[in-house]
Amino acid sequence: MSARLGELLVREKRISLEQLRQAQAQQRDGNTSLGQALAKMGYVSDQEITFFLSQQYRVPAIDLAKEPPDPEVIKLVTREVCLRHKVLAVSRSGSSLKVAMADPSNLNAIDDIKFLTGLSVTPLVASEAAILASIEQAYAAPEISYADIFDGIDEGDVEFEGEADTSNVIDLQKASEDAPVVRLCNAILLNAIKKRASDIHIEPYEKSLRVRYRVDGVLHEEMAPPLRLKAAISSRLKIMSSLDIAERRLPQDGRIKLKLGKGKEMDYRVSTLPTMWGEKVVMRLLDKENLQLDMVKLGFDQKALSDFRHAIHQPYGMVLVTGPTGSGKTTTLYSALSELNTPGTNISTAEDPVEYNLEGINQCQMHEDIGLNFAAALRSFLRQDPDIIMVGEIRDFETGEIGVKAALTGHLVLSTLHTNDAPSTVTRLLNMGIEPFLVTASVNLVVAQRLARRICAECKAPIDVERSVLEDVGFYPEQIEHAQIFKGSGCAACGDTGYRGRVALYEVMPFTDRLKELVLEGCSTAELKAGMLADGIDSLRRAGIKKCLEGMTTIDEVLRVTAADQVAR
């Protein structure tokens, strides 16, 4: 882009060839863009650069100083993506997202944003300097006080189990046991519980250290501790999770168990990763007390729940749950196992990792480094007189083949895959090398799921939505006539987000005779989806629309987590 911009400015006689060469030298030395270099040297203004880019790409320009972005729309794209591509989401109309871009020809950026948001992208031109300034302002870390973090919990009540032998790194251990570091680590762990976070990210960069919480599926910046504490914080957390604080070159995995008094415990699954500027630490919060195992409360519609229950109560066959990481697949499988867990049933699971301990179920932790993978565990299970087998994920042909054979020889097999929807799961199995007749004979049902944020009950209010927007989302005409759409306005209870908690959207696809015939005929994923809808099975988008009509979630959330149906409705 820089070469074309430079040529255009020279051709229009806004700068000389010599000025262009000087700016290009400044660009190389300062590791910056040509536009920034030209503006910094005073040869052209940001406004002129925006004007020329708009002319060059025939894309409308936007002045971010006069037209600030919508704060709700900004959240659709993460800060990392904005900085990587020099972009900023500014406004939204229906399924179209307007994005300010320093380089509107950057198709990678447009594709990334489409994938993240599920929306079509309308590029607008803005100068790189204006975009970067707006990003800093829009994603500025909030000022948060930690003064009340220990309300109701004395520091003496917070204990951890497991100590690593770290006598070979005395200095680092002393730093990690310094009182401020101990208090800060406790505060990070405890505040995550108070804010209902599912994950904690502690990330070191060249000049900063930041802590982020994932709340209801979305990351929020929580605080920025002093950079000098990065090694002490990671070492403290590694000591708490019985990891080797002397090993800073390789990833490590561990666990922290906090006792919070009154018999309450919280588990944190800890993962450390060496990065350019230190060790990144990610912790997944595992609260068994809040594990929802009642399928009625998970979010299933009545028909979908009936189909799912019918499939898991079959004596043999496969039930597959699909969706991206963090979409609640494990919870759905655990709820099924909980219902099936009786004294007369032998249940074995192969998990990586085991997230929750379930009484009465034989759970096996995978260890790839010693050869204990899903395929090896599955083979072993078949010699353990099983009734029901759960495999954490079908990743390859070997695991899939053994799972299919188990399903065909009198066992119920539950597992997960990473696919976008239920029909895509069939294509994925076929691509692994499993024969179509084996797929149709073994698979009972496929569930695809997503988690949408639930509207905060404290600030929930009806809103007016244009008919054209509802049509774009996929509402049926008869639904539009009586539709009442809600949104959260933001309050103290939900941290001014308008959302509190999440609800699952399910696409439950039983293997009907029609779908089996389509698979045997070698039909495409789109044809399978058409067959699924023809059988009256709700897609993820249709499930989301139902949740909107029930006042559980918003149109924005449905658009964020589901794709439009690509076949005629």
N, C-alpha and C positions, 0 to 999 in steps of 0.2 A: 504494500500500500504506500509506503514512504516514498518509493521511487516514483510512483504515479503522481503522488501529491506534489513532490518537488518539481517534476516536469510541468505539471499544470500551473504551478505558481510562477515558474520561469516563463512559460509560454504567455501567461497573462500579464507578464512584466510587473508582478508584485514583488519579486525578489530577483537579484542578479544571479548568474551562474556561480560567481565567486562566493556570494552569500550562501548559496545552496551547498557548495563544497565545505564551507566553514561549519555550517549546521550539521552536515553529515559527519564531519570529524568530531564535533561535540557529541553527536548521537552515539558514536562508537565509544568515545572515551567515558561518557557519563552513563552508558547503558540505559539510554532513554529513547523515546520515539523522536522522529524527525519533527513532528508538529510541536512537541514540547521544547525541543532544542531551538527551533525558529522563534517560538514565543519568548523563551528565556533570553535569547540574544536580542530581542526587540525588533526583529525584522518584520514580523507580522503579529497580529493579535489573535487571541483565541477565537474571537468572533469571525475574523476573516478565514481562519482555518476551517471553522464549521461551515461557513458559506461555500467555500470551494469544495469541501467534501460532499456537501449536499448537491452541488452542481455535478460533480464527477459521477456520483452514484445515482443521481436522480431520486434521492430519498429526502423527505422533509427533515428540516433541522429543528432542534429544540434548544432553548436557552434554559438550562437547569436552574439558573439563579432566579429567573422569573416564573418558571413553571416547575416548582418542586415536585418530586415524585410522591405518589400516594403511599403513606406509611404501611398500609395493609398489603399493597402490591409488592413492596420491597421484600417482604418476608418470603415471597414465592421462590426467590433465587438466593442461594447462599452467598455470603461475603467472599468465600474462596473462588467461586465461579466468576463473580463480578470482577475481582482483581485479576484473575487469570486471563480473562478475555477483554477486560476494559469495557464492561457493559453495566447497565443499571436498569432494572425494570421500573417503569415510571407510571403506567396506568393500564387499566384493563377494561375491556368492553366485551361481555359475554365470554366467548372462547378465544378471543384475540388479546394478546399481550403486547403492549407497546414497549419497546426496549431501546434506550439510548445506547448507541454504539460508536466507539472511536473508529471502527473499521466495519462498515455495513456489509462488506464482501466476505467477512469471516464466517463461512458456512459451518465450521466446527462449533463456533460459539452458538449459532442459531440452533443447530442440532442438539447441543447440550441443554439449552434452555427448554426446547420442545420436550426433550426426554424427561427433564426434571419436573416440569409443570404440567405436561399434557396439553398445553395450549399452543395455538398457532402464534408465530412471532411476527410482529410488524416493526421493522427497524426504523429508528430515527437517528439522525447524525448529531453528535455533540463532540466537543473537543475532549481529548484525553485528560487534560488538566481539570476540566469541569467535572468529568465523570469521576475521576479519582477523589476530588474534593467532596463530591456528593456522597461517594461510597463511605469515606471517613466519617462524614456527618451522620449518614443514615444508620451505619452499623456501629456507632460509638458505644463502647461498653457502659452500661448503666452504673450509676453510683449506688452501691448497695452496702448497707450497714450490716455487720455481722454481730452487733451488740446483743441481739436477742436470740442468738443461735442456740444457746444452752438453756433457754427457758424450759423449765420442767425437767431438765436433765443435768445433773451435776457432772463436772468433768471426771470426778472419781467413779461415776457409774459406768463410764465408757471403758471397756476392756477389749483386748484382742487376744486371740488364741494363736499360739505358734510363734516361736522366735528362731531366726536363722543364726547360725554361728558366723559372726562377721568380725572375728578377732583379727583377721588379716587386713582389715581396712578401718583401723581405729579412728582416724581423723574423720572419715565420712560418717562413721557411726555416731561419733560425738556430735557432728553437725546435725544429723537426723534426729538426735535425742534432745536437741536444744529446745527449751520450753516453748518459744514462739512457733517453731516448726511443728511440734507436737500439737499445739493448740490449733494451728492453721489446718493441719491434716484432719484433725477431728472435726473442725468446723466444716470443711469441704464435704466430708462423709455425712455428717448429720444434716447439713443444710439440704443436701440432695434428697434426703428422706422427707424433710419438711415440704420441699417443693415438688414432691411426687416425680422426681427424675427417674428415668429408666437406665441412663448411662451418664458417666462422668468422664470428660475428656480433659486431660492436663497436657498442654501442648507447648513445648519450648520453641522459640524462634530466635533469630539472630539478636534482636534487640528487645524482645518482650517474651513474657510468659503469660499464658491465659488459661482460664478454667471455664469450660462450657458444660452445661447440663442439657441432656435431651429430655424434654418434657412433652408428653403427648405426641411423640414422634418427631418433634422439631427441635433443633439445637438452638440454645440461647446462651449468649456470653454472660457469664456469672461474675467473674472478677479477674483482675490482672495482678497476681502477686509480684513482688520484686524479683527481677531476673536472677539475682545472686542466689536465690533460694531453690533454683530448679533442681540441682543435684541433691540437696538436702531433702526436698519434698519427695523426689522419686525414691531416694534411699529409705526414707521413713516408711513409705508405702510398701517397698519391697521387703523390709524387715517385718512389717505387719503381715505380709502374705507369704512369709517363709521362703523368699527368693534370695538368690545370691547377689548381694549388692556389689561384689567385686566384678561380676560379669556385666559389662555394659555394651558389649559388641553384638550380642545375640538376643533375639526376642525371648521372653520368659512368660510363663503363665502360672498364676497362683490364685489363692482365695483368702479373703479376710472375713472373719466372723465377728461382728460387733454384738456385744451384750449391752442392752440399753436400759437395764433395770426392769422390774415388774415382769420378768420372764420373757420379755420381747427380744428376739434376735433378728439380725439382718446379715445376709451373706452378700459379699461383693466378689464377683469373678474378675480377677485382675489380669490384664495383659500389658506387657511393656514392649516397646518397639524402638530400637535405635534409629534416630533420625539425624539430619545434618547438624542440628544444634543441641542435641541431647536426647534423652529418652522420653518418648511420649508414653503416657500411662492412660489406659482406658479401663474403666471399671463398670461392669454391668451389675445393677442392683437386683438381687433375687430375694423377694419377700414372700416366703411361703404362706404367710397369713393372708396375703392379698391375692394369692393365686386363685383365679376364678375357674372352678371345675364344674360349675352348673351350666350345662349346655343351653338351657332355656335363657340364661342371662347373658350369654355371649353375643347375641345379636342375630341368631338364625330366625328367618321367617318360619311360619308354621309348616309350610310344605317342604322347605329346604331341610328343616330339622327332622321331619318325618322321613325324608329320603335318606338323610345321613344316618339316623338311628337304624333304619332298616338295613343299610349296608354293613354297619359295624356289628350287627347281630347275626350276620350270615355265618355259617360254619367255616367257610373258606372263601378265598378271593383276596383281591388287593383294594385298599382304600387309600388314595393318594391325596395329599394336601399340598397345594402349591402357592407360591407367592414370594415376594422379595424378603430379604433379611429384615427382621423386626416387624413382620406383618401379623404375628400371633399364631404361626403354624404350630409351634410347640405347645401352646396353651390349648389349642383345639385338639391335638393328639392326646395330651394329658387328660383332657376332659372325657375323651372317648375311652381311654384306658381306665379312668376312675369308674366309669359306668360299667365297664366289663370286668372289673376286678372283684372276683368272688372266690370263696375258698375252694371251689371246684374247678378253677381255671388256672393254668400255668402260663404266665405272661413273662416274656423276656424282652428287654430293650437294648439296642446298641446305640449309644448316644455320644456325641462329640461337641461340647462336653455334656455331662449329666448336670442339668440345671436345677432340678428339684428332686429330692428324695421322696419316693412314693412307697408307702408301707404296703407289703404284699406283692410288689413287682420286682423282678430280678433285673436290676439296671447295670449295664456293662459300659465302662468308660473306654473309649478308643485310645490306642497308643500307636500311632503310625510308625514311630521310630523303632519299635520292636516287632513290627509286622501285624499288630492287631488293628485291622481296619474293618470297615463295614462288611466286606465280603467274607473275611476270615471269621468274624463274629457270627455272621448269618449261617455259615457252614456248621459252626459249633452248636448254634442254637438247635439245628435240626437233629442233633444227637442228644438233645436235652428233653425230649418228649414234650415239645411246646404245644399249646393250643393257639396262642396269639403271639405274634412277633412284631415289634416295632423297630424299624431301621431309621436312624436319624435322617439319612438322605441317600437317594439313589443317584450316585455321581457318575457311574460308568457301566459298561456292558456287563461286567462280571457280577456286580451287585444286583443289577436289574434282572439278569438271567436267573440267579439263585432265588431272588424274591419271587419271580414268576413261577418257578418250579415249586417253591414252597406253597404258593397260593393254589396251585393246581393239585397239590397232594394233601389237601385237607387241613391247611392252616390259614388263619386270617392274618394278613400282612398289612401293617400300617406303615406309611413312609411319607417323605416329602420330596419335592423337586423344586427347582427354581425356574418357573415359567411364568409368562405374563397372565395367562388365563387357563381355564380348564381344557378347551380344545387343543391348545398348544402342547399340553402335557402328552397327548397321544402322539403328536408329531415328534416330540423329544424322545419318547421311548422307541419309536421306529428308527429315528436317526442313530440311536445307540446300537442298533443292530438286532433288536428284538423283533421277531416275525409278527406280522399283523394278526395272524390267527391266534398266536399266544396272547397278544394284548387283549383281543376281544374275549378270549376264554377266561382270562385271569382277573381283569380289572372290573370291580363292582361299581365303583363310583370315584369321581374326581371332584375335589373341592378347591376352588381358587378363592383367596381372601385378601382383603386389605383392611387397614385400620384407619378410620376417619376420626378426626377430633370431634368430640361431643360439645354441643353448645352449652355454655355455662348457665346453669339454672337460675343463678342470682341476677344476671343482667340480660336474660333472654327477652327479645322483643320482636314483634312482627315487622317485616319490611315489605316495601313495594318492589316488585321485580317486573320488568317489561316482558310482555308476552313473547317477543322475538328472542329474548335471552333464554327463557324457559324452553322454547322450541329448539334453540341451538344445543342446549344441554341434553335434550332427548325426552322431555315430558310429552306424554300423549295429549292430544287436544282435550279429551274428557278430563284429564288430570289438571290441565291448566285452568279450566273453568272454575274449579273450587279450591285451587291450590292456595295455601297460606304458608308463606316462607318466613323463617325466623333467622335471627342472627344475634350474637352476643355483642353488646355495646362496649364491654370491658369494665371490670370492677376490681376491687381489692382481692376478692375470692379467687379470681382467675388470673391475677397478675396483669390485668388490662389487656388480655389476649382475646377475650370473648369465648374462650374454650376451656373446658375442664373435664378431663377424662377422655376416653375414646370408645368408639363403638365399631364392631366388626361388620364388614360388608362381605357377603358370601355368594359365590357362584357355585351351586351344587349340581353337578352333572352326573346323574345315573347313566349307566351304559344301556341305553334302550336298544331295541332291535334295529331302529332306523340308524342309530349311530354306529352300531356294529357293522351293518351293511356298508356304510360310507367308508369305514376304516378298511374293510376287506377289498373295497373297490379302489383303494388308493387315493381317496379324495384329499384335497388340500385343507389346511387349517380353517380358511375362510368358509369352505363348504361345510366343515364339521360344525362351525359356529352357527351357520345358517340352519343346519339340522337341529342343533341344540335349541335355538330360539323357536323353531317350528314345533318342537316338542313341548313348548310352554315353559322352558327353563329360563329363569331370570339371569341376565348377565350381571357383571359387577356394576356397570353403570345403572342398570335398572334397579338393582338392590340399593344403590346409593340414592336414587331418586325417591324410592319408597321411604328411606330414612329421612330425607328432606321433608316429605309430606307428613311424616310423623313428628316433625319438629325436633329430631335428634341431632341433625347436623346441618351444615350450610351447603349451598350450591358451590361455593369456592372450594370447600373440602372435597366434595364429590369430584369436581374437575381436577383437583390436585392428585387424587389417588386412583382415578379410573380413566380408562381410555374410551373414546366414543365407539359405539358399536359400528363396525365396518360393513355391516350387511343391512339390507332393507328390514325395517321393523314392521 
